[in-house]
Amino acid sequence: MHIQPSLYQCVFRSSLFVFSTYFLPLLLAAESPFQAALSEGAPFSPTIKVHPEAVFVFSKSYTGKGRDLNSQAVDALGSLRSDVENAGLSLDAVVNVRGYLKSVKGESMAGAFQEWNQAFTQNFSEHQPTRTTIGVSDLPSSEERIALDAILAVNAADIHNFNTLSNSRLLAHSGSTSSLRAVKANSALLITAGILGDPSKKENVDGGEMRFQAASAFQKLSDELAKWGLTIEDLAFVRALLSPDRREGSEAPVDFEGFNAAWAELWDGVSKTPSPPLSVSAAPGYGGGGRLIEVEFYAAFPKPKNPFANGASETLAIRKGAERSLLSSSVAIHEDAYLTWFSGALDVSRRDMYTQSVETLLNLEERATDAGVGFRDVVQLRAYLNLEPESRGEIGGWNRAYRRFFDHPKLNPEKPVRTAFPVEMLAGGARVEVEILTASEE
């Protein structure tokens, strides 16, 4: 027997249809694609876990104008905000920020870190991204006191005014093609350890030593991409750390022009894809061996070259590198992995490099546990080392501490990609600051 629905039932069903058809998708789309841990009295979050359906957006390095570091930081963050808003996005989507503060000889960095915190808090008062801050010795312009770059995680529905590149998983903002580069949701990523340039064997080379070494590093970058069937057109972001030339026994200025020339040569003739966002700063480096540049990158796999396609791998991370090396040279990350970004961790006790490094890694391990991940999930690790000239040998202390947690046959055989680079200064006078990225099932 058919029962005629009541007026109440008709209204209810009609309302349910309207809600599920029009409003529910909007509510779901409005959900944040990431979850930030509560801060511990700091202006940034200790960790942020990003859903695999998020679109990642990488920014170039931003600098600002002004008489002091605070005004320059405010201006740099304003430039980032402007580009982000022109792309229809918001700073509320930022999940990671890296700040490079220029150290001035004879001046304490305590004030610089405080000014940076003030500017950072002004722009991230409600939402707090993860953050790492290091003191560097130089930036491309002598007047610049700070540079910063950022990574955003947004919903696919929020991506506007981006053009698809030759790699269909990559998007460039139509307004400024080299400022913001987006990686589509559920894309497999490739990340690399720091790639060093090889010194020339001549006293004088055409274009200068930095240009030669940068070209060498970029060739190695291309070779690493080729191992996975990729090219430079698959790059989403590149970071370069430069060092002064001390080969003649004195410290020459950092040759940013030589680097820029090599970067332009890398992209000469690549007509289909504009160069990706780039971040460049300079720090003391190792001083030995005459190496002037270290480069790292993020790339996206186009679907035909996805190494995880059709169940080719049951793991979330495919690691490549020399068997005897304590790190991986590159790591591919599954398109369905949850990525957790960590703020830089440090220990400010007045202890040796080894002890500080152990305490710092224990701090990160505790954060990882709180985030529901472990050190076996670490796919990328960056260590910034504050080494005094008389204690350069303490790099061995860092390596010994590292091998207590990674590349350990019993405790954790996994090896992340790693960049370990000496910098000018760290917060609180710490000897080491470490940040990690993990890939997990949830």
Order of alpha helices (4+ residues) and beta strands (2+ residues): alpha-alpha-beta-beta-beta-beta-alpha-beta-alpha-beta-beta-beta-beta-beta-beta-beta-alpha-beta-alpha-beta-beta-beta-beta-beta-beta-alpha-beta-alpha-beta-beta
